[in-house]
Amino acid sequence: MSATYDRLVGLLVDRFEVDRAEIGPDTTFEDLDMDSLFLVELLLVIQAEFGADLAEDAASPGDPITAVADLIDRHGAAAAPVPTAPVPAAAPVPAAPAVSATGERA
């Protein structure tokens, strides 16, 4: 399964107190006795946790958990910031020697 699926299952277990043993790739939200009102709350949490821009009706109780994970991947990739490596500090540039008006170095 994908990392998004694993994070979604963790979210269901940790935040919504779903028994991990009841969750499988083809498990629907109906199988977990979760209705459309629950899904609205879940989608709001997903927006905050995953950075995915999902509509309140993006999922239905009959959808399997894998379908919602795929939905997060499709809508979260554009919204999530791409991690970048830190940019090393530039080395200091040595100062040029002072030159007088006549062209002599000081």
C-alpha positions as CSV (number, residue, x, y, z in Angstrom):
1,M,0.0,0.0,0.0
2,S,1.0,3.6,-0.4
3,A,2.4,5.9,2.3
4,T,-0.8,8.0,2.0
5,Y,-2.9,4.9,2.7
6,D,-0.8,4.1,5.7
7,R,-1.1,7.7,7.0
8,L,-4.9,7.6,6.4
9,V,-5.2,4.4,8.4
10,G,-3.1,5.9,11.2
11,L,-5.4,8.9,11.2
12,L,-8.5,6.8,11.4
13,V,-7.0,4.8,14.3
14,D,-5.4,7.7,16.2
15,R,-7.9,10.5,15.8
16,F,-11.2,8.6,15.1
17,E,-10.5,5.5,17.3
18,V,-11.2,3.0,14.6
19,D,-9.9,-0.5,15.4
20,R,-6.9,-1.2,13.1
21,A,-8.0,-4.8,12.7
22,E,-11.2,-3.7,11.0
23,I,-9.4,-1.8,8.3
24,G,-8.2,-3.3,5.0
25,P,-7.7,-1.9,1.5
26,D,-11.2,-2.7,0.4
27,T,-12.9,-1.6,3.6
28,T,-15.5,1.0,3.0
29,F,-16.5,3.7,5.5
30,E,-19.9,2.0,5.6
31,D,-18.2,-1.1,6.8
32,L,-16.8,0.9,9.7
33,D,-20.3,2.3,10.4
34,M,-19.3,5.8,9.3
35,D,-21.9,8.0,7.6
36,S,-21.6,11.0,5.3
37,L,-21.4,13.4,8.3
38,F,-18.4,11.5,9.5
39,L,-16.8,11.8,6.1
40,V,-17.2,15.6,6.1
41,E,-15.3,15.8,9.3
42,L,-12.7,13.3,8.0
43,L,-12.2,15.4,4.8
44,L,-11.7,18.5,6.9
45,V,-9.0,16.7,9.0
46,I,-7.4,15.4,5.7
47,Q,-7.2,19.0,4.4
48,A,-5.3,20.0,7.5
49,E,-3.1,16.9,7.8
50,F,-2.3,16.2,4.2
51,G,-2.7,19.7,2.6
52,A,-5.1,18.2,0.1
53,D,-7.8,20.5,-1.3
54,L,-10.9,18.3,-1.1
55,A,-14.5,19.2,-1.4
56,E,-16.9,18.2,1.4
57,D,-18.6,15.7,-0.9
58,A,-15.4,14.3,-2.4
59,A,-16.0,10.9,-0.9
60,S,-19.1,8.8,0.0
61,P,-19.6,6.2,2.7
62,G,-19.5,3.4,0.1
63,D,-16.0,4.4,-1.0
64,P,-13.1,2.1,0.0
65,I,-10.3,3.6,2.0
66,T,-7.9,3.1,-0.9
67,A,-10.1,5.3,-3.0
68,V,-9.8,8.2,-0.5
69,A,-6.0,7.6,-0.3
70,D,-5.8,7.9,-4.1
71,L,-7.9,11.1,-3.9
72,I,-5.5,12.6,-1.4
73,D,-2.6,11.7,-3.7
74,R,-4.3,13.3,-6.7
75,H,-5.3,16.5,-4.9
76,G,-2.6,16.8,-2.3
77,A,0.4,16.6,-4.7
78,A,-0.2,20.1,-6.1
79,A,-1.0,21.6,-2.8
80,A,1.8,20.1,-0.7
81,P,5.1,21.9,-0.7
82,V,8.0,20.1,-2.4
83,P,10.8,19.5,0.1
84,T,14.0,21.1,-0.9
85,A,17.5,20.6,0.4
86,P,18.9,23.5,2.4
87,V,20.9,26.0,0.4
88,P,24.4,26.3,1.8
89,A,25.5,29.8,2.8
90,A,27.7,31.5,0.2
91,A,31.4,31.8,1.0
92,P,32.4,35.4,1.9
93,V,33.9,37.3,-1.0
94,P,37.3,38.8,-0.1
95,A,37.4,42.5,-0.3
96,A,39.4,44.0,-3.1
97,P,42.5,45.9,-2.1
98,A,42.1,49.7,-1.8
99,V,43.4,51.6,-4.8
100,S,44.2,55.3,-4.7
101,A,43.2,57.8,-7.3
102,T,46.6,57.4,-9.0
103,G,46.2,53.7,-9.3
104,E,48.5,52.8,-6.4
105,R,47.5,50.2,-3.9
106,A,47.2,51.3,-0.4
